[in-house]
Amino acid sequence: MGAADLDAVMALENRVYPFPWTRGNFSDSLASGYSAWLIKVSGSLVGYAVMMQAHDEAQLLNLSIAPERRRSGFGSALLAHLLAQARSCGATRMLLEVRRSNDPALALYQHHGFAQIGERRDYYPAQQGREDALVLELKL
């Protein structure tokens, strides 16, 4: 992912989430050197991910797949790529937060071996107040 991709990324981000990242979140991630990847099919954006790595730890910050492309293996392929990237850079674990209500994402992460290690109360904005985040970890 590069700055030239941000219009397409923002269009998809706004379709995927009721409380999306801002363009500044993505720009700042790129400027900070975070690992950011796209999946395209026939030139169309299908998904993207942003991962931060510090020392021996990777943090998955955002992984999104177009709603009409879900359950087609793209999320799993993108996550597998990020795990390989993290390992190759010396990470020994990956962490992430996910909405408690996001059953499809939880199933994806559990399929790849992530386990819950904590929760963050009232972490995400929600339609009715705030929603808890589950903190997941995978030992690499």
N, CA, C and O atoms as CSV, one atom per row, in Angstrom:
chain,resi,resn,atom,element,x,y,z
A,1,MET,N,N,0.857,-1.185,0.000
A,1,MET,CA,C,0.000,0.000,0.000
A,1,MET,C,C,0.889,1.229,0.000
A,1,MET,O,O,1.887,1.306,0.717
A,2,GLY,N,N,0.502,2.174,-0.815
A,2,GLY,CA,C,1.201,3.442,-0.858
A,2,GLY,C,C,0.202,4.584,-0.840
A,2,GLY,O,O,-1.008,4.360,-0.875
A,3,ALA,N,N,0.702,5.797,-0.785
A,3,ALA,CA,C,-0.169,6.981,-0.721
A,3,ALA,C,C,-1.136,7.042,-1.901
A,3,ALA,O,O,-2.264,7.512,-1.753
A,4,ALA,N,N,-0.705,6.572,-3.065
A,4,ALA,CA,C,-1.567,6.608,-4.251
A,4,ALA,C,C,-2.767,5.670,-4.125
A,4,ALA,O,O,-3.731,5.805,-4.879
A,5,ASP,N,N,-2.725,4.732,-3.197
A,5,ASP,CA,C,-3.811,3.774,-3.003
A,5,ASP,C,C,-4.870,4.251,-2.019
A,5,ASP,O,O,-5.903,3.599,-1.864
A,6,LEU,N,N,-4.633,5.372,-1.354
A,6,LEU,CA,C,-5.498,5.750,-0.234
A,6,LEU,C,C,-6.929,6.094,-0.628
A,6,LEU,O,O,-7.838,5.884,0.176
A,7,ASP,N,N,-7.168,6.609,-1.821
A,7,ASP,CA,C,-8.556,6.877,-2.220
A,7,ASP,C,C,-9.353,5.572,-2.249
A,7,ASP,O,O,-10.459,5.506,-1.715
A,8,ALA,N,N,-8.790,4.536,-2.874
A,8,ALA,CA,C,-9.471,3.238,-2.948
A,8,ALA,C,C,-9.587,2.597,-1.574
A,8,ALA,O,O,-10.619,2.012,-1.242
A,9,VAL,N,N,-8.541,2.703,-0.782
A,9,VAL,CA,C,-8.568,2.137,0.575
A,9,VAL,C,C,-9.648,2.828,1.406
A,9,VAL,O,O,-10.402,2.162,2.115
A,10,MET,N,N,-9.728,4.151,1.325
A,10,MET,CA,C,-10.744,4.875,2.101
A,10,MET,C,C,-12.159,4.524,1.642
A,10,MET,O,O,-13.066,4.408,2.466
A,11,ALA,N,N,-12.351,4.355,0.347
A,11,ALA,CA,C,-13.683,3.980,-0.155
A,11,ALA,C,C,-14.099,2.630,0.419
A,11,ALA,O,O,-15.249,2.457,0.824
A,12,LEU,N,N,-13.175,1.671,0.458
A,12,LEU,CA,C,-13.494,0.362,1.022
A,12,LEU,C,C,-13.641,0.443,2.538
A,12,LEU,O,O,-14.561,-0.152,3.100
A,13,GLU,N,N,-12.765,1.157,3.195
A,13,GLU,CA,C,-12.840,1.315,4.664
A,13,GLU,C,C,-14.205,1.861,5.079
A,13,GLU,O,O,-14.790,1.409,6.064
A,14,ASN,N,N,-14.698,2.824,4.330
A,14,ASN,CA,C,-15.998,3.424,4.652
A,14,ASN,C,C,-17.173,2.488,4.364
A,14,ASN,O,O,-18.248,2.652,4.940
A,15,ARG,N,N,-16.975,1.514,3.484
A,15,ARG,CA,C,-18.019,0.511,3.241
A,15,ARG,C,C,-17.994,-0.592,4.302
A,15,ARG,O,O,-19.028,-1.181,4.618
A,16,VAL,N,N,-16.811,-0.864,4.847
A,16,VAL,CA,C,-16.637,-1.999,5.756
A,16,VAL,C,C,-17.037,-1.662,7.188
A,16,VAL,O,O,-17.630,-2.499,7.868
A,17,TYR,N,N,-16.730,-0.469,7.657
A,17,TYR,CA,C,-16.872,-0.147,9.078
A,17,TYR,C,C,-17.845,0.996,9.334
A,17,TYR,O,O,-17.845,1.989,8.606
A,18,PRO,N,N,-18.673,0.862,10.363
A,18,PRO,CA,C,-19.520,1.994,10.752
A,18,PRO,C,C,-18.705,3.114,11.413
A,18,PRO,O,O,-19.131,4.268,11.434
A,19,PHE,N,N,-17.537,2.765,11.948
A,19,PHE,CA,C,-16.629,3.741,12.567
A,19,PHE,C,C,-15.245,3.534,11.940
A,19,PHE,O,O,-14.362,2.949,12.568
A,20,PRO,N,N,-15.054,4.013,10.700
A,20,PRO,CA,C,-13.831,3.722,9.951
A,20,PRO,C,C,-12.613,4.509,10.439
A,20,PRO,O,O,-12.719,5.528,11.121
A,21,TRP,N,N,-11.442,3.971,10.048
A,21,TRP,CA,C,-10.219,4.739,10.201
A,21,TRP,C,C,-10.341,5.982,9.333
A,21,TRP,O,O,-11.098,6.006,8.362
A,22,THR,N,N,-9.590,7.010,9.694
A,22,THR,CA,C,-9.519,8.209,8.876
A,22,THR,C,C,-8.382,8.073,7.858
A,22,THR,O,O,-7.512,7.213,7.990
A,23,ARG,N,N,-8.410,8.929,6.858
A,23,ARG,CA,C,-7.307,8.966,5.901
A,23,ARG,C,C,-5.997,9.236,6.646
A,23,ARG,O,O,-4.952,8.688,6.295
A,24,GLY,N,N,-6.062,10.080,7.674
A,24,GLY,CA,C,-4.876,10.380,8.478
A,24,GLY,C,C,-4.322,9.149,9.176
A,24,GLY,O,O,-3.106,9.010,9.303
A,25,ASN,N,N,-5.197,8.248,9.635
A,25,ASN,CA,C,-4.713,7.006,10.252
A,25,ASN,C,C,-3.862,6.212,9.270
A,25,ASN,O,O,-2.792,5.713,9.618
A,26,PHE,N,N,-4.354,6.103,8.036
A,26,PHE,CA,C,-3.598,5.365,7.021
A,26,PHE,C,C,-2.327,6.113,6.626
A,26,PHE,O,O,-1.264,5.503,6.518
A,27,SER,N,N,-2.422,7.418,6.412
A,27,SER,CA,C,-1.244,8.220,6.040
A,27,SER,C,C,-0.173,8.143,7.117
A,27,SER,O,O,1.008,7.969,6.817
A,28,ASP,N,N,-0.586,8.273,8.369
A,28,ASP,CA,C,0.365,8.194,9.479
A,28,ASP,C,C,1.021,6.815,9.549
A,28,ASP,O,O,2.217,6.706,9.819
A,29,SER,N,N,0.237,5.765,9.305
A,29,SER,CA,C,0.789,4.404,9.316
A,29,SER,C,C,1.858,4.242,8.237
A,29,SER,O,O,2.920,3.671,8.482
A,30,LEU,N,N,1.562,4.751,7.043
A,30,LEU,CA,C,2.542,4.670,5.957
A,30,LEU,C,C,3.788,5.492,6.278
A,30,LEU,O,O,4.911,5.040,6.055
A,31,ALA,N,N,3.584,6.698,6.802
A,31,ALA,CA,C,4.713,7.573,7.138
A,31,ALA,C,C,5.584,6.973,8.243
A,31,ALA,O,O,6.788,7.221,8.298
A,32,SER,N,N,4.970,6.192,9.111
A,32,SER,CA,C,5.703,5.557,10.213
A,32,SER,C,C,6.412,4.283,9.780
A,32,SER,O,O,7.150,3.683,10.562
A,33,GLY,N,N,6.192,3.872,8.544
A,33,GLY,CA,C,6.876,2.678,8.040
A,33,GLY,C,C,6.197,1.370,8.413
A,33,GLY,O,O,6.818,0.309,8.347
A,34,TYR,N,N,4.940,1.435,8.802
A,34,TYR,CA,C,4.218,0.197,9.125
A,34,TYR,C,C,4.074,-0.634,7.855
A,34,TYR,O,O,4.063,-0.106,6.743
A,35,SER,N,N,3.967,-1.927,8.045
A,35,SER,CA,C,3.778,-2.847,6.939
A,35,SER,C,C,2.326,-2.751,6.488
A,35,SER,O,O,1.420,-3.027,7.274
A,36,ALA,N,N,2.091,-2.368,5.244
A,36,ALA,CA,C,0.739,-2.166,4.737
A,36,ALA,C,C,0.620,-2.844,3.374
A,36,ALA,O,O,1.434,-2.612,2.481
A,37,TRP,N,N,-0.396,-3.676,3.226
A,37,TRP,CA,C,-0.525,-4.527,2.055
A,37,TRP,C,C,-1.924,-4.445,1.466
A,37,TRP,O,O,-2.895,-4.168,2.171
A,38,LEU,N,N,-2.013,-4.689,0.170
A,38,LEU,CA,C,-3.279,-4.723,-0.551
A,38,LEU,C,C,-3.465,-6.079,-1.195
A,38,LEU,O,O,-2.496,-6.780,-1.488
A,39,ILE,N,N,-4.730,-6.449,-1.415
A,39,ILE,CA,C,-5.079,-7.550,-2.308
A,39,ILE,C,C,-5.954,-6.947,-3.400
A,39,ILE,O,O,-6.975,-6.318,-3.122
A,40,LYS,N,N,-5.536,-7.150,-4.647
A,40,LYS,CA,C,-6.317,-6.687,-5.790
A,40,LYS,C,C,-6.607,-7.874,-6.698
A,40,LYS,O,O,-5.787,-8.781,-6.839
A,41,VAL,N,N,-7.780,-7.853,-7.309
A,41,VAL,CA,C,-8.155,-8.837,-8.312
A,41,VAL,C,C,-8.578,-8.064,-9.551
A,41,VAL,O,O,-9.501,-7.251,-9.507
A,42,SER,N,N,-7.898,-8.325,-10.641
A,42,SER,CA,C,-8.163,-7.612,-11.905
A,42,SER,C,C,-8.155,-6.103,-11.705
A,42,SER,O,O,-8.980,-5.387,-12.272
A,43,GLY,N,N,-7.221,-5.628,-10.897
A,43,GLY,CA,C,-7.062,-4.205,-10.656
A,43,GLY,C,C,-7.990,-3.609,-9.613
A,43,GLY,O,O,-7.838,-2.443,-9.248
A,44,SER,N,N,-8.957,-4.392,-9.122
A,44,SER,CA,C,-9.900,-3.885,-8.111
A,44,SER,C,C,-9.451,-4.273,-6.714
A,44,SER,O,O,-9.040,-5.407,-6.471
A,45,LEU,N,N,-9.535,-3.323,-5.806
A,45,LEU,CA,C,-9.149,-3.569,-4.423
A,45,LEU,C,C,-10.138,-4.519,-3.758
A,45,LEU,O,O,-11.344,-4.271,-3.752
A,46,VAL,N,N,-9.620,-5.604,-3.201
A,46,VAL,CA,C,-10.416,-6.610,-2.501
A,46,VAL,C,C,-10.220,-6.479,-0.994
A,46,VAL,O,O,-11.151,-6.709,-0.223
A,47,GLY,N,N,-9.010,-6.111,-0.574
A,47,GLY,CA,C,-8.731,-6.001,0.849
A,47,GLY,C,C,-7.392,-5.362,1.109
A,47,GLY,O,O,-6.614,-5.104,0.190
A,48,TYR,N,N,-7.135,-5.108,2.384
A,48,TYR,CA,C,-5.890,-4.478,2.799
A,48,TYR,C,C,-5.640,-4.792,4.260
A,48,TYR,O,O,-6.533,-5.223,4.989
A,49,ALA,N,N,-4.403,-4.566,4.668
A,49,ALA,CA,C,-4.030,-4.775,6.067
A,49,ALA,C,C,-2.889,-3.841,6.433
A,49,ALA,O,O,-2.072,-3.459,5.595
A,50,VAL,N,N,-2.859,-3.487,7.713
A,50,VAL,CA,C,-1.789,-2.657,8.264
A,50,VAL,C,C,-1.279,-3.346,9.528
A,50,VAL,O,O,-2.059,-3.735,10.397
A,51,MET,N,N,0.039,-3.488,9.611
A,51,MET,CA,C,0.673,-4.148,10.749
A,51,MET,C,C,1.846,-3.311,11.232
A,51,MET,O,O,2.636,-2.811,10.431
A,52,MET,N,N,1.953,-3.165,12.532
A,52,MET,CA,C,3.067,-2.455,13.155
A,52,MET,C,C,3.972,-3.498,13.800
A,52,MET,O,O,3.492,-4.462,14.397
A,53,GLN,N,N,5.274,-3.300,13.678
A,53,GLN,CA,C,6.191,-4.225,14.335
A,53,GLN,C,C,7.224,-3.441,15.118
A,53,GLN,O,O,7.794,-2.465,14.629
A,54,ALA,N,N,7.456,-3.890,16.349
A,54,ALA,CA,C,8.484,-3.300,17.204
A,54,ALA,C,C,9.210,-4.438,17.908
A,54,ALA,O,O,8.603,-5.227,18.633
A,55,HIS,N,N,10.488,-4.509,17.686
A,55,HIS,CA,C,11.330,-5.552,18.274
A,55,HIS,C,C,10.780,-6.928,17.926
A,55,HIS,O,O,10.735,-7.288,16.750
A,56,ASP,N,N,10.365,-7.698,18.912
A,56,ASP,CA,C,9.922,-9.068,18.655
A,56,ASP,C,C,8.400,-9.213,18.677
A,56,ASP,O,O,7.884,-10.317,18.847
A,57,GLU,N,N,7.684,-8.106,18.507
A,57,GLU,CA,C,6.232,-8.151,18.579
A,57,GLU,C,C,5.614,-7.451,17.373
A,57,GLU,O,O,6.040,-6.364,16.983
A,58,ALA,N,N,4.609,-8.089,16.794
A,58,ALA,CA,C,3.842,-7.488,15.706
A,58,ALA,C,C,2.429,-7.220,16.211
A,58,ALA,O,O,1.883,-7.987,17.003
A,59,GLN,N,N,1.851,-6.128,15.743
A,59,GLN,CA,C,0.472,-5.804,16.100
A,59,GLN,C,C,-0.309,-5.590,14.816
A,59,GLN,O,O,0.020,-4.718,14.011
A,60,LEU,N,N,-1.342,-6.394,14.635
A,60,LEU,CA,C,-2.227,-6.230,13.499
A,60,LEU,C,C,-3.184,-5.100,13.825
A,60,LEU,O,O,-3.972,-5.198,14.766
A,61,LEU,N,N,-3.119,-4.029,13.052
A,61,LEU,CA,C,-3.919,-2.840,13.336
A,61,LEU,C,C,-5.219,-2.805,12.547
A,61,LEU,O,O,-6.233,-2.308,13.037
A,62,ASN,N,N,-5.192,-3.330,11.325
A,62,ASN,CA,C,-6.378,-3.274,10.480
A,62,ASN,C,C,-6.257,-4.368,9.431
A,62,ASN,O,O,-5.238,-4.463,8.746
A,63,LEU,N,N,-7.280,-5.186,9.301
A,63,LEU,CA,C,-7.370,-6.162,8.227
A,63,LEU,C,C,-8.809,-6.116,7.742
A,63,LEU,O,O,-9.732,-6.397,8.506
A,64,SER,N,N,-9.005,-5.763,6.473
A,64,SER,CA,C,-10.344,-5.566,5.936
A,64,SER,C,C,-10.466,-6.204,4.567
A,64,SER,O,O,-9.564,-6.115,3.734
A,65,ILE,N,N,-11.612,-6.853,4.355
A,65,ILE,CA,C,-11.931,-7.470,3.074
A,65,ILE,C,C,-13.286,-6.930,2.627
A,65,ILE,O,O,-14.199,-6.779,3.439
A,66,ALA,N,N,-13.414,-6.643,1.341
A,66,ALA,CA,C,-14.688,-6.161,0.795
A,66,ALA,C,C,-15.796,-7.151,1.152
A,66,ALA,O,O,-15.608,-8.361,1.026
A,67,PRO,N,N,-16.939,-6.649,1.593
A,67,PRO,CA,C,-18.024,-7.550,2.020
A,67,PRO,C,C,-18.391,-8.611,0.984
A,67,PRO,O,O,-18.645,-9.761,1.343
A,68,GLU,N,N,-18.422,-8.245,-0.278
A,68,GLU,CA,C,-18.810,-9.201,-1.317
A,68,GLU,C,C,-17.723,-10.230,-1.623
A,68,GLU,O,O,-17.976,-11.188,-2.354
A,69,ARG,N,N,-16.529,-10.050,-1.081
A,69,ARG,CA,C,-15.400,-10.967,-1.305
A,69,ARG,C,C,-15.075,-11.807,-0.071
A,69,ARG,O,O,-14.140,-12.607,-0.105
A,70,ARG,N,N,-15.816,-11.644,1.000
A,70,ARG,CA,C,-15.566,-12.412,2.223
A,70,ARG,C,C,-15.910,-13.882,1.993
A,70,ARG,O,O,-16.686,-14.233,1.104
A,71,ARG,N,N,-15.310,-14.718,2.819
A,71,ARG,CA,C,-15.505,-16.171,2.767
A,71,ARG,C,C,-15.005,-16.753,1.438
A,71,ARG,O,O,-15.501,-17.774,0.962
A,72,SER,N,N,-14.013,-16.076,0.856
A,72,SER,CA,C,-13.394,-16.553,-0.382
A,72,SER,C,C,-11.909,-16.827,-0.195
A,72,SER,O,O,-11.208,-17.119,-1.164
A,73,GLY,N,N,-11.416,-16.735,1.049
A,73,GLY,CA,C,-10.017,-17.027,1.336
A,73,GLY,C,C,-9.089,-15.830,1.312
A,73,GLY,O,O,-7.906,-15.964,1.623
A,74,PHE,N,N,-9.602,-14.657,0.949
A,74,PHE,CA,C,-8.727,-13.489,0.870
A,74,PHE,C,C,-8.227,-13.051,2.249
A,74,PHE,O,O,-7.049,-12.726,2.398
A,75,GLY,N,N,-9.094,-13.037,3.248
A,75,GLY,CA,C,-8.679,-12.655,4.597
A,75,GLY,C,C,-7.641,-13.610,5.142
A,75,GLY,O,O,-6.653,-13.186,5.741
A,76,SER,N,N,-7.860,-14.889,4.937
A,76,SER,CA,C,-6.911,-15.901,5.404
A,76,SER,C,C,-5.563,-15.758,4.697
A,76,SER,O,O,-4.511,-15.860,5.328
A,77,ALA,N,N,-5.602,-15.523,3.386
A,77,ALA,CA,C,-4.355,-15.351,2.625
A,77,ALA,C,C,-3.596,-14.104,3.086
A,77,ALA,O,O,-2.375,-14.135,3.234
A,78,LEU,N,N,-4.315,-13.026,3.307
A,78,LEU,CA,C,-3.671,-11.794,3.753
A,78,LEU,C,C,-3.084,-11.966,5.145
A,78,LEU,O,O,-1.968,-11.516,5.407
A,79,LEU,N,N,-3.822,-12.612,6.037
A,79,LEU,CA,C,-3.314,-12.851,7.382
A,79,LEU,C,C,-2.091,-13.762,7.342
A,79,LEU,O,O,-1.115,-13.503,8.046
A,80,ALA,N,N,-2.121,-14.813,6.542
A,80,ALA,CA,C,-0.961,-15.705,6.416
A,80,ALA,C,C,0.262,-14.936,5.917
A,80,ALA,O,O,1.378,-15.172,6.380
A,81,HIS,N,N,0.053,-14.025,4.982
A,81,HIS,CA,C,1.161,-13.193,4.481
A,81,HIS,C,C,1.739,-12.327,5.605
A,81,HIS,O,O,2.956,-12.224,5.752
A,82,LEU,N,N,0.863,-11.709,6.392
A,82,LEU,CA,C,1.327,-10.866,7.491
A,82,LEU,C,C,2.084,-11.681,8.538
A,82,LEU,O,O,3.100,-11.224,9.063
A,83,LEU,N,N,1.603,-12.868,8.839
A,83,LEU,CA,C,2.295,-13.725,9.800
A,83,LEU,C,C,3.688,-14.088,9.298
A,83,LEU,O,O,4.649,-14.082,10.067
A,84,ALA,N,N,3.799,-14.403,8.013
A,84,ALA,CA,C,5.113,-14.713,7.432
A,84,ALA,C,C,6.029,-13.500,7.483
A,84,ALA,O,O,7.212,-13.625,7.799
A,85,GLN,N,N,5.481,-12.316,7.171
A,85,GLN,CA,C,6.268,-11.081,7.236
A,85,GLN,C,C,6.770,-10.841,8.655
A,85,GLN,O,O,7.942,-10.529,8.862
A,86,ALA,N,N,5.886,-10.985,9.619
A,86,ALA,CA,C,6.260,-10.753,11.017
A,86,ALA,C,C,7.366,-11.715,11.449
A,86,ALA,O,O,8.342,-11.308,12.078
A,87,ARG,N,N,7.204,-12.984,11.106
A,87,ARG,CA,C,8.232,-13.980,11.462
A,87,ARG,C,C,9.571,-13.624,10.817
A,87,ARG,O,O,10.614,-13.702,11.465
A,88,SER,N,N,9.541,-13.235,9.547
A,88,SER,CA,C,10.786,-12.949,8.830
A,88,SER,C,C,11.510,-11.733,9.404
A,88,SER,O,O,12.718,-11.577,9.222
A,89,CYS,N,N,10.762,-10.871,10.100
A,89,CYS,CA,C,11.363,-9.687,10.731
A,89,CYS,C,C,11.686,-9.925,12.204
A,89,CYS,O,O,12.057,-8.990,12.913
A,90,GLY,N,N,11.550,-11.162,12.671
A,90,GLY,CA,C,11.962,-11.501,14.025
A,90,GLY,C,C,10.884,-11.445,15.087
A,90,GLY,O,O,11.188,-11.575,16.273
A,91,ALA,N,N,9.633,-11.256,14.695
A,91,ALA,CA,C,8.565,-11.224,15.701
A,91,ALA,C,C,8.358,-12.624,16.275
A,91,ALA,O,O,8.429,-13.621,15.557
A,92,THR,N,N,8.105,-12.679,17.566
A,92,THR,CA,C,7.820,-13.947,18.236
A,92,THR,C,C,6.354,-14.075,18.627
A,92,THR,O,O,5.910,-15.128,19.084
A,93,ARG,N,N,5.601,-12.973,18.440
A,93,ARG,CA,C,4.162,-13.037,18.671
A,93,ARG,C,C,3.471,-11.913,17.912
A,93,ARG,O,O,4.069,-10.883,17.602
A,94,MET,N,N,2.183,-12.143,17.621
A,94,MET,CA,C,1.358,-11.112,17.019
A,94,MET,C,C,0.170,-10.878,17.942
A,94,MET,O,O,-0.414,-11.817,18.484
A,95,LEU,N,N,-0.170,-9.618,18.107
A,95,LEU,CA,C,-1.320,-9.205,18.914
A,95,LEU,C,C,-2.314,-8.468,18.033
A,95,LEU,O,O,-1.955,-7.921,16.990
A,96,LEU,N,N,-3.574,-8.460,18.470
A,96,LEU,CA,C,-4.594,-7.666,17.799
A,96,LEU,C,C,-5.764,-7.469,18.745
A,96,LEU,O,O,-5.931,-8.204,19.718
A,97,GLU,N,N,-6.573,-6.457,18.438
A,97,GLU,CA,C,-7.850,-6.254,19.120
A,97,GLU,C,C,-8.952,-6.453,18.097
A,97,GLU,O,O,-8.814,-6.079,16.932
A,98,VAL,N,N,-10.053,-7.051,18.550
A,98,VAL,CA,C,-11.202,-7.276,17.679
A,98,VAL,C,C,-12.472,-7.043,18.488
A,98,VAL,O,O,-12.537,-7.365,19.675
A,99,ARG,N,N,-13.474,-6.482,17.831
A,99,ARG,CA,C,-14.757,-6.278,18.507
A,99,ARG,C,C,-15.309,-7.612,19.002
A,99,ARG,O,O,-15.250,-8.618,18.296
A,100,ARG,N,N,-15.830,-7.611,20.190
A,100,ARG,CA,C,-16.434,-8.810,20.758
A,100,ARG,C,C,-17.529,-9.361,19.825
A,100,ARG,O,O,-17.713,-10.575,19.738
A,101,SER,N,N,-18.249,-8.475,19.136
A,101,SER,CA,C,-19.367,-8.882,18.286
A,101,SER,C,C,-18.951,-9.320,16.882
A,101,SER,O,O,-19.806,-9.740,16.104
A,102,ASN,N,N,-17.671,-9.235,16.536
A,102,ASN,CA,C,-17.220,-9.529,15.171
A,102,ASN,C,C,-16.918,-11.026,15.018
A,102,ASN,O,O,-15.762,-11.445,14.956
A,103,ASP,N,N,-17.990,-11.809,14.961
A,103,ASP,CA,C,-17.842,-13.264,14.882
A,103,ASP,C,C,-17.050,-13.741,13.674
A,103,ASP,O,O,-16.236,-14.652,13.826
A,104,PRO,N,N,-17.241,-13.174,12.467
A,104,PRO,CA,C,-16.436,-13.644,11.328
A,104,PRO,C,C,-14.934,-13.417,11.530
A,104,PRO,O,O,-14.127,-14.286,11.201
A,105,ALA,N,N,-14.559,-12.259,12.066
A,105,ALA,CA,C,-13.136,-11.993,12.312
A,105,ALA,C,C,-12.595,-12.918,13.403
A,105,ALA,O,O,-11.492,-13.450,13.279
A,106,LEU,N,N,-13.365,-13.108,14.460
A,106,LEU,CA,C,-12.941,-14.024,15.525
A,106,LEU,C,C,-12.711,-15.426,14.970
A,106,LEU,O,O,-11.730,-16.078,15.327
A,107,ALA,N,N,-13.603,-15.895,14.104
A,107,ALA,CA,C,-13.445,-17.225,13.513
A,107,ALA,C,C,-12.165,-17.297,12.675
A,107,ALA,O,O,-11.442,-18.291,12.735
A,108,LEU,N,N,-11.882,-16.246,11.894
A,108,LEU,CA,C,-10.655,-16.210,11.095
A,108,LEU,C,C,-9.424,-16.298,11.994
A,108,LEU,O,O,-8.525,-17.104,11.753
A,109,TYR,N,N,-9.392,-15.470,13.020
A,109,TYR,CA,C,-8.219,-15.441,13.893
A,109,TYR,C,C,-8.063,-16.752,14.658
A,109,TYR,O,O,-6.948,-17.251,14.808
A,110,GLN,N,N,-9.153,-17.307,15.137
A,110,GLN,CA,C,-9.075,-18.587,15.850
A,110,GLN,C,C,-8.619,-19.699,14.907
A,110,GLN,O,O,-7.869,-20.585,15.317
A,111,HIS,N,N,-9.056,-19.664,13.667
A,111,HIS,CA,C,-8.629,-20.646,12.669
A,111,HIS,C,C,-7.112,-20.606,12.490
A,111,HIS,O,O,-6.485,-21.638,12.248
A,112,HIS,N,N,-6.529,-19.431,12.608
A,112,HIS,CA,C,-5.077,-19.278,12.460
A,112,HIS,C,C,-4.326,-19.470,13.775
A,112,HIS,O,O,-3.108,-19.298,13.816
A,113,GLY,N,N,-5.029,-19.822,14.844
A,113,GLY,CA,C,-4.370,-20.157,16.100
A,113,GLY,C,C,-4.318,-19.069,17.144
A,113,GLY,O,O,-3.700,-19.263,18.191
A,114,PHE,N,N,-4.943,-17.932,16.900
A,114,PHE,CA,C,-4.969,-16.866,17.895
A,114,PHE,C,C,-5.815,-17.298,19.089
A,114,PHE,O,O,-6.797,-18.026,18.942
A,115,ALA,N,N,-5.420,-16.841,20.263
A,115,ALA,CA,C,-6.168,-17.109,21.489
A,115,ALA,C,C,-6.366,-15.804,22.243
A,115,ALA,O,O,-5.524,-14.906,22.193
A,116,GLN,N,N,-7.482,-15.713,22.938
A,116,GLN,CA,C,-7.773,-14.510,23.725
A,116,GLN,C,C,-6.872,-14.466,24.954
A,116,GLN,O,O,-6.738,-15.451,25.679
A,117,ILE,N,N,-6.252,-13.295,25.175
A,117,ILE,CA,C,-5.413,-13.115,26.363
A,117,ILE,C,C,-5.910,-11.979,27.241
A,117,ILE,O,O,-5.362,-11.737,28.317
A,118,GLY,N,N,-6.943,-11.283,26.791
A,118,GLY,CA,C,-7.463,-10.181,27.593
A,118,GLY,C,C,-8.621,-9.508,26.904
A,118,GLY,O,O,-9.076,-9.946,25.847
A,119,GLU,N,N,-9.093,-8.438,27.509
A,119,GLU,CA,C,-10.126,-7.627,26.896
A,119,GLU,C,C,-9.932,-6.184,27.309
A,119,GLU,O,O,-9.362,-5.890,28.359
A,120,ARG,N,N,-10.411,-5.298,26.473
A,120,ARG,CA,C,-10.363,-3.866,26.746
A,120,ARG,C,C,-11.818,-3.389,26.797
A,120,ARG,O,O,-12.523,-3.381,25.788
A,121,ARG,N,N,-12.237,-2.998,27.977
A,121,ARG,CA,C,-13.617,-2.559,28.177
A,121,ARG,C,C,-13.864,-1.235,27.453
A,121,ARG,O,O,-13.037,-0.325,27.510
A,122,ASP,N,N,-14.993,-1.136,26.781
A,122,ASP,CA,C,-15.430,0.096,26.123
A,122,ASP,C,C,-14.392,0.648,25.147
A,122,ASP,O,O,-14.201,1.861,25.064
A,123,TYR,N,N,-13.736,-0.221,24.423
A,123,TYR,CA,C,-12.631,0.163,23.548
A,123,TYR,C,C,-13.099,0.806,22.243
A,123,TYR,O,O,-12.527,1.800,21.796
A,124,TYR,N,N,-14.133,0.239,21.638
A,124,TYR,CA,C,-14.599,0.698,20.326
A,124,TYR,C,C,-15.862,1.530,20.449
A,124,TYR,O,O,-16.701,1.251,21.305
A,125,PRO,N,N,-16.015,2.562,19.599
A,125,PRO,CA,C,-17.322,3.230,19.536
A,125,PRO,C,C,-18.345,2.264,18.940
A,125,PRO,O,O,-18.010,1.415,18.114
A,126,ALA,N,N,-19.581,2.408,19.369
A,126,ALA,CA,C,-20.658,1.540,18.881
A,126,ALA,C,C,-21.914,2.377,18.682
A,126,ALA,O,O,-21.979,3.526,19.119
A,127,GLN,N,N,-22.905,1.796,18.024
A,127,GLN,CA,C,-24.167,2.507,17.793
A,127,GLN,C,C,-24.810,2.928,19.115
A,127,GLN,O,O,-25.395,4.006,19.218
A,128,GLN,N,N,-24.696,2.074,20.109
A,128,GLN,CA,C,-25.250,2.352,21.431
A,128,GLN,C,C,-24.106,2.427,22.442
A,128,GLN,O,O,-23.896,1.474,23.193
A,129,GLY,N,N,-23.379,3.513,22.479
A,129,GLY,CA,C,-22.290,3.673,23.451
A,129,GLY,C,C,-20.971,3.123,22.955
A,129,GLY,O,O,-20.453,3.564,21.929
A,130,ARG,N,N,-20.418,2.147,23.690
A,130,ARG,CA,C,-19.103,1.598,23.381
A,130,ARG,C,C,-19.162,0.072,23.422
A,130,ARG,O,O,-20.074,-0.517,24.003
A,131,GLU,N,N,-18.171,-0.548,22.795
A,131,GLU,CA,C,-18.107,-2.009,22.746
A,131,GLU,C,C,-16.736,-2.481,23.200
A,131,GLU,O,O,-15.724,-1.833,22.934
A,132,ASP,N,N,-16.714,-3.609,23.886
A,132,ASP,CA,C,-15.459,-4.184,24.344
A,132,ASP,C,C,-14.653,-4.748,23.175
A,132,ASP,O,O,-15.208,-5.180,22.164
A,133,ALA,N,N,-13.336,-4.729,23.341
A,133,ALA,CA,C,-12.431,-5.389,22.403
A,133,ALA,C,C,-11.850,-6.613,23.092
A,133,ALA,O,O,-11.549,-6.584,24.285
A,134,LEU,N,N,-11.697,-7.675,22.339
A,134,LEU,CA,C,-10.972,-8.843,22.813
A,134,LEU,C,C,-9.542,-8.709,22.327
A,134,LEU,O,O,-9.309,-8.367,21.168
A,135,VAL,N,N,-8.590,-8.974,23.195
A,135,VAL,CA,C,-7.176,-8.940,22.839
A,135,VAL,C,C,-6.759,-10.380,22.529
A,135,VAL,O,O,-6.888,-11.273,23.367
A,136,LEU,N,N,-6.260,-10.583,21.315
A,136,LEU,CA,C,-5.839,-11.909,20.883
A,136,LEU,C,C,-4.353,-11.936,20.635
A,136,LEU,O,O,-3.743,-10.924,20.290
A,137,GLU,N,N,-3.776,-13.119,20.817
A,137,GLU,CA,C,-2.338,-13.305,20.628
A,137,GLU,C,C,-2.089,-14.603,19.885
A,137,GLU,O,O,-2.801,-15.591,20.062
A,138,LEU,N,N,-1.069,-14.577,19.054
A,138,LEU,CA,C,-0.566,-15.797,18.416
A,138,LEU,C,C,0.928,-15.824,18.630
A,138,LEU,O,O,1.635,-14.888,18.257
A,139,LYS,N,N,1.411,-16.900,19.233
A,139,LYS,CA,C,2.852,-17.094,19.366
A,139,LYS,C,C,3.393,-17.528,18.002
A,139,LYS,O,O,2.888,-18.464,17.382
A,140,LEU,N,N,4.429,-16.823,17.556
A,140,LEU,CA,C,5.012,-17.124,16.248
A,140,LEU,C,C,6.224,-18.022,16.405
A,140,LEU,O,O,6.855,-18.388,15.413
